[in-house]
Amino acid sequence: MEDKGFTLLELIIVIVIIAIGAALAAPDMGAWVSKQRLKSASRTVFYHLQQVRGEAVKENTTITISFNLDNNTYSSGTLIPTQNMPDGVVISSVCSTASGMSTTGFDSRGISTRPGNIVITSTDTGDTKTIYISPGGSVSIQ
């Protein structure tokens, strides 16, 4: 009689091997998740800066975006309602900051009203992403 399938011992050995592999990979997953959260947050801020710039040109006006380092939030009035940074990610510095609050923005030609850097930091890994706002108004992430 031919036996088909697995014995209980074979099944337990496979489960133990999978558990050991998962235990070895788990610490790396935490750092990976933190880095992805930082990347996502920096891209969101970048997108919102681009949105403010585009709207300023479209509406032929100056629009500002305010960053509150104390509350870890930013907004641009009705265009971008208050945005909270995700858990484990903080806005560590913005252009030039006074009293935990800083603003930057763009005029009707898309030129920056306060060029500089916005630094976003992962509290879990210490990694940072810097968003550069040039005097001419271009925005990039490093």
N, C-alpha and C positions, 0 to 999 in steps of 0.2 A: 504494500500500500504506500503510495507516494503522499508525503506530507506537503501541503501547500500553505504558504504564509510564514509568519515569524513566530519564534518561540518567545516567551515572556522575557527570558534573559537577553535575547537579541534586542528586543524593544527597549528594555531598561538601559542597555549600553548605548544605544543611539540617543536616547533622551539625555543621558549624562553627558555625552559628547556635545550635544547642542547646548546644554546648560553651561558647560565650561566655556564654549565659544561666545555665548551671550554675555557671560560675566566678564570676559576679557574685553569685549567690544563696548560695554556700557559706559565706562568712563570717557571714552572718546566721543560718544554720542552727545554727552552733556556739553562739551566744548563746541561741537559742531552746531548744536541747536543755538547756543549763545551767539556764535558767529553769524548764523543765518538771521537771527533776530536783529543783530546790529546792522547787517546788510540791508535788511528790509526797512528798518527805521530810517537809515540814511537815504535810501532811495525814495521813501515817502516824503521826507523833508525836501529833497532835491526836486521832486515832482511838484510839490507845493510852491517852491520858489519859482520854478518855471511857469506855473499857472499864474502866480501874482504878476510876473513880468509880462506875460502875454496879455493879461487883462488890463494892465496899466497902459500898454500900447494901444490896445483895442478901444479903451474908453477915453484915451487921450488925457490921462490924469496921473497923479502920483499915488501909488498904493504902498502901504507899509505892511510888514509882517512883524509881529512882536513875539519875542521869546522870553519866557519867564523861567529862569534857572531854578528859582526857589520851588516852584510847583512842577517843574519838568514838563512844561506845556508850551505851545505856541499857537498863534491865531492871526488871522487877517480879517477881522470883522465878520461880515456876512459872507465874504468870498470863501474863506476857510475858517469854519467855526473852531473853537478851542480843540486842539489835538493833544492828547496825552501820549507821552512816549511809552512804549511797551515795557513790561516788567524786565528788569535787568539791563535797561538802556537809559542813559542820562545825557542831557545836553550839558556838556562840561564847560564850554565857553562859546561866546558869540561875539564876533567883531570886537567891539569895545562895550563892556558891560558896566552899568552903574546900578547899584541897589538890586542886583539879581534880575534886572529887566533890561532888555536890549531890543532895539528895532533895526531893521534894515528894510529896504524896499527898492522900488524902481519907479523912474519918472515916465513921462509920456513917450519918451524915445527909447525906453528899455534900458536906460543907464542906471546903474546902482546909486542909490542915495547914500549908502554906507557900505562900501566894499570891505571885504575881509574874510575871515574864516569862521565856520561853525564847526565845532568839534563835538562829535557824538561818541560816547564811550560805553563799552560793555562793562557793567559792574562785576560780572562773573569772571571774565577772562582778562580784563584790562585793555583789550584791543580797542583801537579808535578808528574812526572814519572822519575825514575832514572834507567839508564842503567849501569850495572856494568860490567867492563871488568877486569877479574882477571889477575894476572901475568902469569898464565898458558895459557891464551887465551880464557877461556870460557866467554860467554856473557849471561847476564840475565837481566830481567826487574823487578823492584820492584815498 
